[in-house]
């Protein structure tokens, strides 16, 4: 077994803080060195110009080079400081996670959909959600890929096995996981940057293929430089320079609108390009074993030069924003047109490489989130995927969002002796939590994540739930109608597919009277056992327990219980065979002082 997460984070935090202190000290020293270098250059230039001793110009040049070198080193130290600060932020965030605090991470509320087969009911997104628990993504593509892995995890046994293998290998590389995140966090792109860059990649060519402009971008800058030199040497504006101003102005006005659109799309994506380059470097530097990860590294290495080239071109294009330099460059040297032409040449040659880079970085980002979760939970296990069975076999299965020392584990063999668990029990005994525990862990298992259990074997199933129903005044939908629509969608899904389903229903038809509720639930159960499903139906209606006798091998009774000890309700949250025989609603109402 590797190092414990808390021990690892403690050691890494100490190292990161030491490195940050050292970098801050270096920053202070080099700031003084920069000041001295600039003062030295100023004195040397003053001496050269006041004495007229131009043969000392080489000293000025050397001091100028020294200033540039110091500035470059200062920028490098600043980047190191930012990296150490981000590393410390990451470590402290993970330490909070080990204590159950996941609020610092994006919760994916934008992915919430009450219409999805299960994500709304199983708290996949939103505050204190599965997504927030897992999410360590630093790219939009990664965030979307992680959400998609929770929304559409169903796959073949081989695909799930591959996902598990990737998680296992990556979870042994916490340093790489942190370096990846640091690279992503240091270049926070604007939302929608990926869409903008893809829009530019798919936009029409403005200049490429225009032979006249291709020649002009070579000749005009040369002629402009020549006429500018002649103007300086003669002390009078050369007529050719005026012609160059006119040519540049006409060309700029012809292409101005299209160039501005192209510039807007690429310049607003510059941080994304920086991030793509930085993350690709981290992937390219890492040594992997799994074929999928080796392939990812090869793709990152193969696209890195192209992405770096794009970054340099966009940085060059950004000079147009300089209030003094930009107008001069466009007045004499067709600067915007030349940059646009270079970008279009890059796009024609490397478009597919950038799309590939964005894709593999998104998948890597998603995979790293699962690996980080696995590293933080070394006691979790990887489920067995059984494509030849419909049985969910679990030992000590717990809900991943509950602290291990608080959560109560349960065993089950759903599907071994029946198709449906009819789950009864009084209020607050744990029925809903158990249902969600089953559903959530199936999703995580299919996504390739480790599970909080001693053992888990799952079949290849899709999931459909009806747990959390909400009405809508705006849409003129009552609670009961909303539930009926949900059940209608559920039935359509399980009746028109060859794929087995796991169905999880909590307290069906709660919006109607007792007689209708019992009759309707009976009909639902009868219909479900005729479909290719395994499932759990939880209810307070113990009168339904007779169905286990009427449909042996199809329906089994299970329950959760509460007990009264010394006038207080107690719960053990353990699944038990048979129907429930207890109730606690009246006692709870009295205990809360609602009634005497």
Secondary structure, 3 states (H helix, E strand, C coil): CCCCHHHHHHHHHHHHHHHHHHHHHHHHHHHHHHHHHHHHHHHHHHHHHHHCCHHHHHHHHHHHHHHHHHHHHHHHHHHHHHHHHHHHHHHHHHHHHHCCCCCCCCCCHHHCCCCCCCCCCCCCCCCCCHHHHHCCCCCHHHHHHHHHHHHCCCCCHHHHHHHHHHHHHHCCCHHHHHHHHHHHHCCCCCCCHHHHHHHHHCCCCCCCCCHHHHHHHHHHHHHHHHHHHHHHHHCCCCHHHHHHHHHHHHHHHHHHHHHHHHHHHHHCCHHHHHHHHHHHHHHHHCCCCCHHHHHHHHHHHHHHHHHHHHHHHHHHHHHHHCCCHHHHHHHHCCHHHHHHHHHHHHHHHHHHHHHHHHHHHHHHHHHHHHHHHHHHCCCCECCEECCCCCCEEEEEECCCCCCCCCCCCEEEEECCCCCEEEEEECCCCCHHHHHHHHHHHHHHHHHCCCECCCEEEECCCEEEEECCCCCECCCCECHHHHHHHHHHHHHHHHHCCCCCEEEEEECCCCCCCHHHHHHHHHHHHHHHCCCCEEEEEEECCHHHHHHHHHCCCCEEEEEECEEEECCEEEECCCCEECCCCCCCHHHHHHHCCCCC
